[in-house]
Amino acid sequence: MCIDKYKDEVYLAIEAIKKSSAMVKVLSKRYSVEWKISKSLELEKVTNVDFEINKLIAKIISENFSSDKIIGEEYSIEPKVTNSKRFWLIDPIDGTKSFIKNLRYYSIIVSFIVEERPEFGIIFDVLNNEIFLAQKGKGILILKQGNFQKYKYPIHYSKKLLWNPFSSHSFKHNRLKNYIIKEIGLKGILEIESLGLRAINMVKGKGTVFLSMPNTAKIWDTAAAYVMVSELGGKYTDFRGNDLEYSCENVLHNYGAVATINHDHDHVIEIIKRNFYDWGN
């Protein structure tokens, strides 16, 4: 399958992810864990693997596109002369809690933004050794035997909520989860921490809804998933029903994020507004 638009950027990102994959295999045998203050001012765990993978990918991109700004979860590069219309996003270990627990349900994500809209996103599913590329207007591709092939979309979707098992167990969160399941007729829950893997599982037909609470997901978490869900024919918005924003100035999705396929997205938004009116207005 031929990649024409942003071809150099796509193949460079693939090269960076492949090199980071080899590094993960080595570092995962002797990783360390520490605490950090997140962008949302919460205390969360991070590993040396997150830092090293982030630095490796950022270095590869910077050496080839020196004027591009690079925003990573753990490491960023701000060039002296910046192309203000484009920047990169890196999530080195999407699903850190799963990685620490040795569950292997995590992904490596690289996304490319032009004029504050995601142009493409690449998600590496570590457990299944699969690399997915979603490119705006071009569909979803999977890398097989060194070549990209058009991914065959599922005919049937399992009506499940793709849910982060490590999310808050507060009354509000559990109430929203239960209301969504009941009111749109979902048949159960598939627990996955990584947003990248939740998007891949939606592409595989294993779920039809996933969401992130306000002030939890960052733009590097969602950008690749946004392109993937959009190309699949679904919708990915904030809790107000507005398009997700991708700006260097604010990396947090302050109003949450919800993705749906084969559902009335507006109905899901109304359910959220009824349960979280302060976030829905």
Steps between C-alpha positions, in 0.01 A plus 500: 500500500653831392536783753506831317416789736760553773681189379835597652340580834307171508798279423723686743244446776485130412880478520496674839232265635689191380818618673307579816344153490846344517589729789184405693596132487833580666387762751188314613725241667654761731270798525458736795191687620469848646224751573433822310250786502288473185374785280170474689695542829442141605761265641566212259759232434753515217784267405847551356368320190253786440786751511744304283245409231374859489855635459587246230196577285536877550868485404430310177226746400704806594801387296284480188249782557702750700244782483210290631393531861478166681272455801546180693341377819841488669734695271449783250714695251446868422718598199648850473332549164155340507256409225196625692249316280612147588613300800539142621352316798661202674350266756791264574309254719124543466380287789778544758306333782450191282870504411600516868265212582661300215166470319653601165175673400673822403590682181750748355340793316634765263268762350550789257303825525462769231312824573369350823340196330638144514624393155608148591558282801698179541421255779728206578319218682791347691327179609382406150800655323271700268554850362190692391505822297195726480533790256242771445301426185703185427347243733669254736799290402685218675868423448555140391826352374647846449206635296187690590172329419151643517338375819170321439238657723274262696148426382371460854594689816477366853292752694740544790644788696880514474583609853819591686519261800727746683265798471347657809241286679316808626122504516477742204722291277325173579160662455595628155638161400183321609268756336678475165488119507130499589368782283668409172468126549862392533564132572794531735845646561843428353766635737799667330707784644676618183297741286698387197399140561140599563498662156656189342242278670223721365650458152497123557131513594550415867331810641289798398560764769796629699554814700735698723387716790562877496859610572640148469585433134767703323534577132776239454259239639219574254642640173566166327173357634319807367618436145429128533144545628428767238626281214294211636190716466453569869510820704744616768404821681516658842217457753326808356490349152766736367796391290811407698762776502869451423705800605849543642359742755274251680582129492210398728153409379325708764151388394573129469491291183253239372521280189212307345433280198159363394322714761317832499791708627273791593298266720816392683590866551155564647549212745830654608345846537221366718753338732776761482312824437788711632730354230235485230408867493 
